[in-house]
Amino acid sequence: MTGTRSLRAHQVSVAYGRQTVLEHVDLHLERGETVGLRGPSGGGKSTLARVLALLHRPDQGHVSIDGSPVTGTRYAVPVTLRTRVAILFQSPRAAADPRLTLADLIAEPLRATRHPEPRVRDRVGDLADLAGLTTDLLGRRPHAVSDGQLQRACLARALVHQPDYLLCDEATAMLDASTQAHVASVIGEYQRERAAGVLVITHDTALMERWADRVVDLPAVRPAPARPRG
């Protein structure tokens, strides 16, 4: 029996054309726990993370947050719900707008939800310190910083609304060892302070065993039936 304070996928199925990547998947992430999600490459882990982050609508099934079903995605979801879940992707360069400075990258979600500018500046400063970004880096654009520095900015952005659930999709895979350790430390400290649920997708077995309270294996999808010939 799971608690009511959880992020849940209920019988979620997703297909791209004729290729089914998720089939009737159930998963729950409780507040305060870390769940590892394991499965083969191309097995639907990232798709499930995007569904849970309310970025992709499933073909079947739905997501719920603390018992409340969520039917929409992105800006169709009320801000009070969608800001409770955040996702940190593997590639910071794919996730970051190259036109924004790191400060604006962190601030953008707050400005989108119409926070007052003094509050935005204070929050950016606090999160930059937390993520290990110096003041001189905040004025630079993505092309002028390293992958590790950019991922620190993306982490700060992910935490900007103080989400209850943080989804990490291979978030440390492209980082050097010291940056990996720093990112993991920041997430761990945030989780302890906020009793946040953390989902970890990684191929690093040692990291999975060290970080996760429990590990979920994504079930294999049955292959599509072959088309008749002739």
Disulfide bonds with the S-S distance in Angstrom:
none
